[in-house]
Amino acid sequence: MRREPESEHTQFCELCDDEKPLGQFGRRKRAPTGRANVCRSCVKAANHKASTDPAVVRKRRDARLRRIYGITLAEYELMGRRQRWRCAICGQRAVAGDRLVVDHDHAKPVGQAIRRLLCRGENAALGHFGDSSARLDKGAQYLRDHGK
């Protein structure tokens, strides 16, 4: 049963059942009060709990990989195992706490653009060179000409 707040400037949180000022609730245009029905501190606690649950983390990673690259988490892990979890360019393992990123061709449709898994540095370098092998060759020649 929904209780009425004591003031027009307060509202009850559906999770913690505390009456709090409206500023403690996020804005929701479609809600009758214009505010969310769960306070920010309860939302933050729920998000923290979900982000530490391995099952939720895997589900979110799978959803992100499907949405952005058109591959499943299982396909990503298969690619990683095939590459022995090493960057396809430099051959280094990903730094502890980091993971290999999916390299993809921006000009191709999602799902057809996947190339290999790279470390963040190599992926960023390709991006800075605009995925252009000609520009990359010029950069390599520049380094050779200047002693590297």
C-alpha positions in Angstrom: 0.0 0.0 0.0 1.4 3.3 -1.0 1.7 5.9 1.7 1.4 9.6 1.1 4.4 11.8 1.9 4.1 14.4 4.6 5.2 17.2 2.2 4.9 17.9 -1.5 8.7 18.1 -1.5 9.2 14.5 -0.3 8.6 11.0 -1.5 8.9 7.4 -0.2 11.5 5.1 -1.8 10.0 1.8 -2.8 13.1 -0.2 -1.7 14.2 1.3 1.6 10.7 2.7 2.4 12.2 6.0 3.7 10.7 9.3 3.1 13.3 11.5 1.4 13.4 14.9 -0.4 12.6 14.8 -4.1 16.3 15.7 -4.9 17.2 12.2 -3.7 15.3 10.7 -6.6 16.3 10.7 -10.3 14.0 12.5 -12.8 11.5 10.4 -14.8 9.4 12.3 -17.2 6.7 9.6 -17.5 6.3 9.1 -13.7 3.3 10.8 -12.1 5.5 12.8 -9.8 8.2 13.4 -12.4 10.7 11.4 -10.2 11.9 7.8 -10.0 10.3 5.6 -7.4 13.6 4.4 -6.0 16.1 6.8 -4.3 19.6 7.3 -5.7 21.3 5.6 -2.8 19.2 2.4 -3.3 19.9 2.5 -7.1 23.6 2.9 -6.4 23.6 0.0 -3.9 21.8 -2.2 -6.4 24.2 -1.3 -9.2 27.2 -2.0 -7.0 25.8 -5.4 -6.0 25.1 -6.3 -9.6 28.5 -5.2 -10.8 30.2 -7.6 -8.3 28.1 -10.6 -9.2 30.0 -12.6 -11.8 26.9 -13.9 -13.5 25.6 -10.3 -14.0 29.0 -9.2 -15.3 29.2 -12.0 -17.9 25.6 -11.2 -19.0 26.4 -7.5 -19.4 29.6 -8.3 -21.3 27.8 -10.7 -23.6 25.1 -8.1 -24.3 27.7 -5.4 -25.1 29.6 -7.7 -27.4 26.4 -8.7 -29.2 25.3 -5.1 -29.5 28.5 -3.5 -30.7 30.3 -6.3 -32.6 27.6 -8.9 -33.3 29.5 -11.7 -31.5 28.7 -13.6 -28.3 30.9 -13.8 -25.2 31.5 -17.4 -26.1 32.8 -16.4 -29.5 35.1 -13.7 -27.9 36.5 -16.3 -25.5 37.1 -18.8 -28.4 39.0 -16.0 -30.3 41.0 -15.4 -27.1 41.9 -19.0 -26.7 42.9 -19.3 -30.3 45.3 -16.4 -29.9 46.4 -17.8 -26.5 45.2 -14.5 -25.0 47.9 -12.6 -26.7 47.6 -9.4 -28.8 47.5 -10.3 -32.5 50.1 -7.5 -33.3 52.6 -7.3 -30.4 52.1 -10.8 -29.0 52.0 -9.5 -25.4 49.5 -10.8 -22.9 46.9 -8.3 -21.7 48.0 -6.5 -18.5 46.4 -8.0 -15.3 43.0 -6.5 -14.8 42.7 -5.5 -18.4 41.5 -7.6 -21.4 42.1 -7.8 -25.1 39.8 -5.6 -27.2 37.9 -6.6 -30.3 39.5 -5.0 -33.4 37.0 -4.3 -36.1 36.7 -2.6 -39.5 34.4 0.4 -39.1 33.6 0.3 -42.8 31.9 -3.1 -42.7 28.5 -4.0 -41.1 28.4 -5.3 -37.6 29.2 -9.0 -37.4 31.3 -8.9 -40.6 33.8 -6.4 -39.3 35.7 -8.5 -36.7 39.4 -8.9 -37.3 41.3 -10.2 -34.2 41.8 -9.3 -30.5 44.4 -6.6 -29.7 45.8 -5.0 -26.6 44.4 -1.5 -25.9 47.6 0.2 -27.1 47.8 -1.5 -30.5 44.1 -0.9 -31.0 44.4 2.8 -30.2 47.4 3.1 -32.6 45.4 1.6 -35.5 42.6 4.0 -34.7 45.0 7.0 -34.7 46.3 5.9 -38.0 42.7 5.7 -39.3 43.0 2.0 -40.1 45.1 3.0 -43.1 48.0 0.7 -43.9 49.5 3.5 -46.1 49.6 5.9 -43.1 51.0 3.1 -40.9 53.8 2.4 -43.5 54.6 6.1 -43.6 54.8 6.1 -39.8 57.1 3.1 -39.7 59.3 4.7 -42.3 59.4 7.9 -40.3 60.6 5.9 -37.2 63.2 4.0 -39.3 64.5 7.3 -40.7 64.8 8.8 -37.3 66.7 6.1 -35.5 64.0 3.7 -34.1 
